[in-house]
């Protein structure tokens, strides 16, 4: 429970950080384009609202969420965009209030999930801690799009560790959505934490395949918020090198990523 609370606290802090970027924006700025093609700032917040509400439904009404899975299956390439577009048409104040309410209710619902119980999702079912981490990842990633649209630099925080962990854990998933067989051996991942001194590590020390670099750059890569060419990440070994070209921490089909030279 203490670990779950920590993940939820991080999710709430990340949401509050993004909220601070948009809370005082003039209504006209909500129509500003973001790096995600076709998505405005309103689309970004609308998507987070839509996903938080979907997660809340999955926790509180599994049968209702199963119906939503059927709807999604009928439009696998567009149901996410449709949800963001629908919410983006709301007045900014209404949209922001709805997102604040949804994320608060989701945090409360996640804490009430019995230990060990899995929550249905668009990808594999997951426990409450994994759901909180996934929501943290998405909130950070879409927050990056908003920050980029507003040309506001963000200071990396220790919350990146959970996002980086998710990026490492989803290695085989990235291969699967690209219809590739994942390597059998584990990779070593060594990332410099935001404090510039600490190093976060995953995998065996003697692994032949290795990825190193700043944690923020790795998180930008696995959320596909930056092109690999614009990041300070190094790969040792052909398999590790190939993984950095397809890495993806989010559910759904293979993402298109971002063009080189945009960061």
N, C-alpha and C positions, 0 to 999 in steps of 0.2 A: 504493500500500500504506500509506503514511503517513497519507493521508486516511482510509482504511478503519479503520486502527488508532485514529484519533482518534474516529471515530463509535462504535466498539466500546467504547472507554474511557468515553465519555459514557454509553452504554447501561449499562455495568457500574456506573458511579457512580450513575446514577438508580435502578437496581435495588437497590443497597446502601442508598440513602437510604430507599426504601420498606421494605426489609427491617428497617431500624432502627425503623420505626414499629410493626411487628407482632411483632418477635422476642420481646419480653418480655410480650406481652399474655396475660392469663389465658385459658384455653380458652373460657370463657363469652363473652368479648368478641368472639371470631371470629364469633359469631352476630349481632353488632350490625348493624342495617340501614345501608345507605349510600344516598346520593342516587339511585343507579340503582335504579329500582323493582324490588322482588323480589330484589335482590342484597345479600347480607351481605358482611362483610369476607372471609369464606372464599370466597365466590363471586368476589370481585375477584382474590384471589391464585390461585384455581383457574383463572380465565380466563387469567391471564398464563402459568401453567404449561401450560395446554392449547395456547395459541398458540405458546409457545416450542417445545413438542414438535412442533407442526405444522410450524413453520419448520425445525426440525432434520430432520424427515422429508423435507421438500421438498428440502433440500440433499443428504442422504445417500441417499435412496431415492425418486427422482422417480416411479418406477412405483407405489410404494406411496402416494405423495401423490396421484397421479392417481386411485387408487381412493377416496381420501378426498374428492376433489372430487365424485365420483359420489354418495357418501353425503350430502355437503352439498347437492347439487342436489336430492336427494329431500326435503329439509327446509330450504329456503333461509331461512325465517323463524325457525327454531328451533334449528339445529345449534349455534350459538355458545352460546346459553343452556344447551343440553343438556350441552355440555362443561364449562361452569362449574359447573353443578349437580352433575354427577358427581364432580368433584374436591372440591367443597365439603363432601361427606359424609365426607371423610377426616379423621382426627384432625389437629388443627392442627400438631402437631410433624411428623407424616408429610408433610402438605401442604407445609409450609415447606421441609423437607429436599428434597422432590421438585422444588420450584421452584428452589432453589439449584443442584441438580445440573443441571437442564435448561438454565438460563440460562448456566451455565458451559460446558456442552457446546456450546450454540449459539454462544457467542462464539468458541470454538475452531474450530467448523465454518465460521463466516463468514470467518475469516481464511484458511482453506484453499481457499475458492472461487477458481478461476482468474480473473484479471482479464478483464473483458468477458463472462464467463458469466452468464446470467440464471437466476434461480430461479423455479420455478413458484409461483404463489400464488392465492388466492381472487379477487384482482383481476388486473391485468396482471402478467406476469412482471417481475421486477426484479433488478438487480445487487445484490451483497452490501452495498455502501454504502447503497443505498436500503432494503434489508431492515433493516439496523441502525438506520437513521433511523426507519423505521416502528415497530420494536420500542421505540425510545426514546420515540416519541410515545405509544404505547399504555401503556407503563410509567408515564410521567408522568401521563397522563390518569386511569388507574385508581388511581394513587397519590393523585391529588387526591381521588377518591371516598373512599379510605380516610382521608385526612387530615381531610376534612370530617366523616366519621362519628365520628372521634375528637376533633373540635374542636381540631385541632392546626394552627396556622399554618405555612405552608412559605415559606422564603425563596427567591425566584426566582434562578436561576443562568444563566450564559452558555449552558447546554445548551438553553435555550429557542430559541436562534437556529436550530437545525436543525429544531425543531418548527414554528417560524414559517415557515421556508423551505418545509417540506412543505405548510403551510396555503396558501401563495401558489401553489405548483406545482399543487395540486389544485383550483384555481379552476374549471376547465372540467369536471372530474369532478363537482363539486358540482352544476353545472347539469345534467349528463347524468343523474344519479340522480334529479333532480327533474323529468326529462323537459322540460327547457328548453334552448333554444339559447344557447350562451355568446356574450358580446359578442366582436366581432372584434378590438377594440383592447385593448392591454395596459393594466393599471391600475398606478398608482404606490402603493406601500405604504411608509410610513415609521413605524417603531416605535422607541420609546424603550427602550433596553436596560436590564437590571436595575441597572446602575450609575447610572442616572438621568441620564447625560450623553451617552453614545454613542447614535447613531441607526443602526438597521439599515434598509437600503433595498432595494427591488426595483422594477423597471420604469422607464420613461423619466421624467425629471424634469418634462417638459412635458405629461405625460398629463392629459387632462381629467378622468379618473376617479381618485379618490385616497382612500386609507384611512390614517388616522393614529391613534396612541394608544400606550399601554404594550404592550410585547411580551407580558407575562404575560396581559393582557386579550385580546389577539389569539389567543394559544394556548388560553386558556379557551374562546374563541368557536369556533375551528375544530375543537376536540375536543368541542364541545357540552357543556362542563362548567359553563357559565353562560349565562344568557339575555342577549341583547344589551342589554336595558334596564338590566341591572345592571353594565354595563361602560363604561369611559371610552374608547370608540372613536368616531371621527368619520368620516363618509363625505362626499366631495364628488362630486356627480354621481349621477344616478338609477341608473345601472348598478352603481356601487360600493355604493350604498345597498341595492340589491336583493340583491347578493352577500352582504352581511353577515347577511342573513336566512336564507341557505341554506348558508353556508360549512361545509365538512365535510372534514377531513383523513384520515378513516379509511375503509377499504374497506367495501363492503356497501351496502344500501339507505339511502335518506335517513333520517337519525336524527330522533328526536322532540324532541331538545333538553331544556332544563330550564325550569321555570316562572319567570316574572319574580318578583323579590322574594325569591329563595332564597339570594342571595349578598350 
